Amino acid sequence: MKILDLEKTVEKEQEENVKREVEIMKNLNTDYVVKLYYSFKNETHLFFVMDYMNGGDLGSLLGNLGQLEKVVRFLNNSLVRPILRC
């Protein structure tokens, strides 16, 4: 389960990004995107029930690697282009 703090999400102006992420995960049925089973919220948090991905999300991985531009190019060629061909 992924849990997001609503206050931090608003402070960072990430509401639209979170909405897009949810829509993508709900509507795509592919091995390349994590499956979202259910989402809900309370007064303070957003909750996403999804498949477990060892190592966390892609954004965290990219931030930890340090060579962001090189990694983004590789991922674009390896992941994004094949998905767009689906």
C-alpha positions as CSV (number, residue, x, y, z in Angstrom):
1,M,0.0,0.0,0.0
2,K,1.3,3.4,-0.9
3,I,0.3,6.2,1.5
4,L,0.6,9.9,0.7
5,D,0.2,12.8,3.1
6,L,-2.5,15.1,1.8
7,E,-1.0,18.2,3.3
8,K,2.4,17.6,1.8
9,T,0.8,16.7,-1.6
10,V,-1.0,20.1,-1.6
11,E,2.1,22.0,-0.3
12,K,4.2,20.5,-3.2
13,E,1.4,21.3,-5.7
14,Q,1.3,17.6,-6.7
15,E,-2.5,17.1,-6.8
16,E,-2.7,16.9,-10.6
17,N,0.2,14.6,-10.8
18,V,-1.4,12.2,-8.2
19,K,-4.7,12.3,-10.1
20,R,-2.8,11.4,-13.4
21,E,-0.9,8.6,-11.7
22,V,-4.2,7.1,-10.4
23,E,-5.9,7.4,-13.7
24,I,-2.9,5.7,-15.5
25,M,-2.8,2.9,-13.0
26,K,-6.5,2.3,-13.1
27,N,-6.9,2.3,-16.9
28,L,-3.8,0.5,-18.1
29,N,-3.6,-3.3,-18.1
30,T,0.0,-4.0,-18.9
31,D,3.1,-5.6,-17.3
32,Y,4.9,-2.3,-17.5
33,V,2.6,-0.3,-15.0
34,V,1.8,-1.3,-11.5
35,K,-1.8,-2.4,-11.1
36,L,-3.9,-0.3,-8.8
37,Y,-6.7,-2.3,-7.1
38,Y,-8.3,0.4,-4.9
39,S,-7.7,3.9,-3.7
40,F,-9.3,5.8,-0.8
41,K,-8.6,8.8,1.4
42,N,-9.3,10.1,4.9
43,E,-8.9,13.6,6.3
44,T,-5.1,13.4,6.3
45,H,-3.9,10.7,3.8
46,L,-4.4,9.2,0.4
47,F,-4.1,5.4,0.2
48,F,-3.4,3.2,-2.8
49,V,-3.7,-0.5,-2.8
50,M,-1.5,-1.9,-5.5
51,D,0.9,-4.7,-6.4
52,Y,4.1,-4.6,-4.3
53,M,7.2,-3.4,-6.2
54,N,10.5,-4.2,-4.5
55,G,12.7,-1.1,-4.5
56,G,9.9,1.5,-4.5
57,D,8.7,3.8,-7.2
58,L,10.5,5.0,-10.3
59,G,10.8,8.6,-9.0
60,S,12.7,7.4,-5.9
61,L,14.9,5.2,-7.9
62,L,15.8,8.0,-10.3
63,G,16.5,10.4,-7.5
64,N,18.8,7.9,-5.7
65,L,20.9,7.0,-8.8
66,G,22.3,10.5,-9.3
67,Q,22.7,10.2,-13.1
68,L,19.2,11.4,-13.9
69,E,19.6,12.5,-17.5
70,K,21.4,9.2,-18.5
71,V,18.8,7.1,-16.7
72,V,15.9,9.0,-18.2
73,R,17.2,8.5,-21.7
74,F,17.6,4.8,-21.0
75,L,14.2,4.4,-19.5
76,N,12.6,6.3,-22.3
77,N,14.1,4.0,-24.9
78,S,13.5,0.8,-22.8
79,L,10.1,1.4,-21.2
80,V,8.2,4.4,-22.6
81,R,8.6,3.7,-26.3
82,P,7.4,0.1,-26.0
83,I,4.4,1.2,-23.9
84,L,3.4,3.8,-26.5
85,R,3.5,1.0,-29.1
86,C,0.9,-1.0,-27.2
